[in-house]
Amino acid sequence: MSPGSDAQNPRPSPLVSIRGLPRDERPGMKKLVRRGTLNVSTLTGKSREVVDLMKRKNMQILGQQETRWKGKKAKEIGEGFKLFYKGDDGKRN
């Protein structure tokens, strides 16, 4: 064997991550927050369905698109859920 050969050296040690898992870095994390998005086309009359969906999927935050509501407001939609919205002013580009 040549002097530069590493045939006699033991196998290299396996790589070990020193970062660990993400949960190990955040010991104070207490609660999982579930979120989702929903394209509703129009939200009129669908508040109850939204609440049922959020309860069924155990979601705390739900982003909704195309509600077709004007202005901006926050209102209770039932069972502790609150809807915040900001709609278009109706002007076209």
C-alpha angles and dihedrals in degrees: 000000000000120000091244094054118112095200090113095050118096120251115280116263115259118264114258123194112234092195096068124197120326092248089059090060094054108050092162094060105118108164137039112227115209118203137174146167131240132190103211102173087212127005098203108126094000101096092103091051090051091052091048091049093049092049093046093049092039092235126164098185127037125178114207129197132199097017089153091217121140127222127012129280147139122230140167112253098184145284094039096309120129126199120213115188141172115190136190119274090229098252118132124228 
